[in-house]
Amino acid sequence: MGGLGRRAFILGATGTTALAVMPFKARAASSFDFTANFGAVPTGAKVGLAELQTIWVNPAISSIYNAGTAKQFFTLASGGTYGSHCFRYFYPQGSVGERTEFYQVKLGPQTVPVNVEYDWMFENDFDLLNRGGKIGPCIRWGMPGTTGTNLMCWWSIANRNGVISQPYYQFVTQSSAGEFGGGSYSKNTIVLGQWHHVRLQMLGGSGGWTKGWIDGVLVHSRGPSPNNSLAGNVQIDFASFFGGAGSTCAARWNCHARHANVHIWTG
């Protein structure tokens, strides 16, 4: 699965709910290649820290950080790509911004490129034409606001004078200095109920870069990346939410999306 592939952080406010952290007695690996084992958890199970510990098992993982302690937003489901189980996101009506709808797989410091790929699908009930938001996972290298840079994938539309364009996937490279080089858009529009392949690649440091692919096509390439420390910790951030322009971006009804076949590797 290491070829052209599959698959995504608005810098939003996190909730005030106590966060759960699961430390591993493991080293930060200099190279790794592993996938999410969604099949290790029964379908229908609501996902919290215990389930994440079962899904994500690899010596490269230094810790897992879970904000969704109430188990409101993530469920294991059947019907993923290639007959796999998948991760189902729930977006409550009125929800906007990151809040506690996320968790992070922390990998520690890295000195080689980090790749993340996955399959993503917006279900048929999704409020796709309400401005936009972020899908997950994304790559965070270093600390946001200081020496950190994020490579994120969004769904994005344009609503100008009441005329709504068709939605696209959009990659953004972001640091405390703002977006680096602006966003890049997928060639094809998003279709509800259809799986798409997303891949992200990132290397930290002053000579580093960020790249993004949709369905095997490179659509985003930025670098060298500013305000980025090679020595910074790498986190894979599993956050997906409506957001970008305040309450006007909130979900207008309850809706769902899915990801499957999440693959994380170096090189």
C-alpha positions in Angstrom: 0.0 0.0 0.0 3.0 2.3 -0.1 2.4 3.6 -3.7 0.2 6.4 -4.9 -2.6 6.2 -2.6 -5.2 7.0 -0.4 -5.7 9.5 1.9 -6.8 14.2 6.2 -7.2 20.6 10.8 -8.6 23.7 11.0 -6.8 25.3 13.9 -10.0 25.2 15.9 -10.7 25.5 19.6 -10.8 22.3 21.6 -13.4 21.5 24.1 -12.9 21.8 27.9 -13.7 18.2 28.6 -11.0 16.2 30.3 -8.8 14.5 27.7 -7.7 10.9 27.9 -4.2 10.0 27.1 -2.8 6.5 26.7 1.0 6.3 27.0 2.8 3.4 25.4 6.1 2.0 26.6 7.6 2.3 23.2 10.4 4.2 21.4 9.8 6.7 18.6 10.6 4.7 15.5 12.7 6.1 12.8 10.8 4.1 10.2 7.5 2.3 10.3 4.6 1.0 8.2 1.3 0.1 9.8 -2.5 0.2 9.4 -5.6 0.7 11.5 -7.1 -2.6 12.6 -10.8 -1.6 12.5 -11.7 -5.3 12.4 -10.4 -5.8 15.9 -13.5 -4.0 17.3 -17.1 -5.2 16.8 -19.3 -3.2 14.5 -21.7 -0.9 16.3 -19.2 -0.3 19.1 -18.8 3.4 20.1 -15.2 4.3 20.1 -13.3 5.6 23.1 -9.7 5.1 24.4 -10.0 1.4 25.0 -11.1 0.8 21.5 -8.4 3.0 20.1 -5.8 1.0 22.0 -7.1 -2.1 20.1 -7.3 -0.4 16.7 -3.8 1.2 16.9 -1.0 -1.1 18.0 2.5 -0.5 16.8 5.9 0.3 18.4 6.1 3.5 16.4 3.2 5.0 18.4 4.4 7.0 21.4 0.9 7.7 22.8 -2.8 8.1 21.9 -4.7 11.3 22.9 -8.4 11.0 23.0 -10.7 14.0 23.4 -14.0 12.2 22.8 -14.3 10.7 26.2 -18.1 10.6 26.0 -18.0 8.3 22.9 -20.4 10.5 21.0 -18.8 10.9 17.6 -17.1 7.7 16.4 -18.6 4.2 15.7 -17.2 1.1 14.1 -19.2 0.0 11.0 -19.2 -2.6 8.3 -19.3 -1.5 4.6 -15.8 -0.2 4.2 -13.8 -0.5 1.0 -12.7 -4.0 0.0 -15.2 -5.5 2.5 -13.4 -4.0 5.4 -14.7 -2.5 8.6 -14.6 1.3 8.7 -14.7 4.3 11.1 -18.0 6.2 11.0 -18.1 9.9 12.0 -21.2 11.5 13.5 -21.8 15.3 13.0 -24.6 16.5 15.3 -27.0 19.2 13.9 -25.5 22.6 14.9 -22.0 21.3 15.4 -19.2 23.5 14.2 -15.4 23.6 15.0 -13.2 20.8 16.4 -14.7 20.8 20.0 -14.0 17.3 21.4 -14.6 15.5 18.1 -11.0 14.2 17.6 -8.2 11.9 18.7 -4.5 11.9 17.9 -2.0 9.1 17.2 1.4 10.5 18.3 4.6 9.2 16.6 7.3 11.3 18.4 10.1 13.0 16.5 10.8 11.9 12.9 13.6 12.7 10.4 12.1 11.1 7.3 8.9 11.8 5.3 5.6 10.6 6.9 2.8 9.4 4.8 -0.9 8.9 5.6 -3.4 7.4 3.2 -7.1 6.4 3.6 -10.4 5.9 1.9 -13.1 8.6 2.6 -16.8 8.7 1.9 -19.5 11.2 2.7 -22.8 9.3 3.3 -25.9 10.3 1.5 -27.3 12.2 4.5 -24.3 14.5 4.6 -24.8 18.3 4.6 -22.2 18.7 1.9 -23.2 22.1 0.5 -23.0 24.1 3.7 -19.7 25.9 3.1 -17.2 23.3 4.1 -15.0 21.8 6.8 -12.2 19.4 7.6 -11.8 15.7 7.1 -9.3 13.5 9.0 -6.7 12.4 9.5 -4.1 15.1 8.9 -0.4 15.4 9.6 0.9 17.8 12.3 4.6 18.3 12.5 5.8 20.3 15.5 3.7 22.5 17.7 1.1 24.7 16.0 1.6 28.4 16.6 5.4 28.0 17.2 7.5 25.7 15.0 4.6 23.6 13.7 3.1 23.0 10.3 -0.1 21.2 9.5 -1.1 19.4 6.2 -4.9 19.1 6.1 -7.6 18.0 3.8 -11.0 19.8 3.7 -14.2 19.6 1.7 -14.8 23.0 0.2 -17.4 24.9 -1.7 -17.9 28.5 -2.8 -21.1 30.3 -1.9 -21.1 33.6 -3.7 -24.3 35.8 -3.9 -26.4 32.7 -3.2 -24.8 30.6 -6.0 -23.3 27.4 -4.7 -20.5 25.7 -6.6 -19.9 22.0 -6.5 -17.8 20.7 -3.6 -14.2 19.7 -4.0 -11.5 18.2 -1.8 -8.9 20.9 -0.8 -5.5 20.5 0.7 -4.0 23.3 2.8 -0.5 23.6 4.3 -0.8 25.8 7.4 1.5 27.3 10.1 1.3 30.2 12.5 2.2 32.4 9.6 -1.0 31.3 7.8 -1.6 29.2 4.7 1.5 28.5 2.7 0.9 29.0 -1.0 -2.9 28.8 -0.7 -5.2 25.7 -1.1 -5.1 23.1 -3.9 -8.3 21.5 -5.2 -9.1 18.0 -6.5 -9.8 17.6 -10.2 -13.1 16.0 -9.7 -16.0 17.0 -7.5 -17.2 15.1 -4.4 -20.1 12.7 -4.8 -22.2 11.6 -1.8 -22.0 7.9 -1.2 -18.8 7.5 -3.3 -15.4 6.5 -1.8 -12.4 8.6 -2.7 -8.7 7.9 -2.0 -6.7 10.5 0.0 -3.0 10.6 0.6 -0.8 13.1 2.5 3.0 13.3 2.7 5.1 15.6 4.8 8.7 16.2 5.8 9.5 18.7 8.5 12.4 21.1 8.7 13.4 24.2 6.7 13.9 22.0 3.6 10.8 20.0 4.1 7.6 19.8 2.0 3.9 18.8 2.0 2.1 16.9 -0.8 -1.5 15.7 -1.3 -3.1 13.3 -3.7 -6.8 12.6 -4.4 -7.6 9.3 -6.2 -3.9 8.9 -7.1 -3.5 12.4 -8.7 -1.1 14.8 -7.1 -3.0 18.1 -6.5 -1.0 19.8 -3.8 2.8 20.4 -3.5 4.4 23.0 -1.2 7.9 23.5 0.0 10.3 24.3 1.4 8.0 24.7 4.3 8.4 27.8 6.6 8.2 27.9 10.4 8.8 24.2 10.6 11.2 22.2 12.9 12.6 18.9 11.8 12.9 17.9 15.4 9.2 18.5 16.2 7.0 15.6 17.2 4.7 14.2 14.6 1.0 13.7 15.3 -1.7 12.1 13.1 -4.8 14.1 13.9 -8.1 12.4 13.5 -10.5 15.4 13.5 -13.3 16.0 11.0 -15.8 18.8 11.6 -17.8 21.6 10.0 -16.0 24.9 10.3 -14.0 27.7 8.8 -16.4 30.7 9.2 -18.1 30.4 12.5 -21.7 29.4 13.1 -22.7 29.9 9.5 -20.7 26.7 8.7 -22.6 24.6 11.3 -24.2 21.3 10.2 -27.8 21.9 9.4 -28.9 18.4 10.3 -27.4 15.2 11.7 -25.1 13.6 9.2 -22.3 11.0 8.8 -19.1 10.2 6.9 -16.7 7.3 6.9 -13.0 6.4 6.5 -11.4 3.0 6.0 -8.0 1.4 5.2 -6.0 4.0 7.1 -2.3 3.4 6.4 0.7 5.3 8.0 4.3 4.8 6.9 7.6 6.5 6.4 9.7 7.0 3.2 
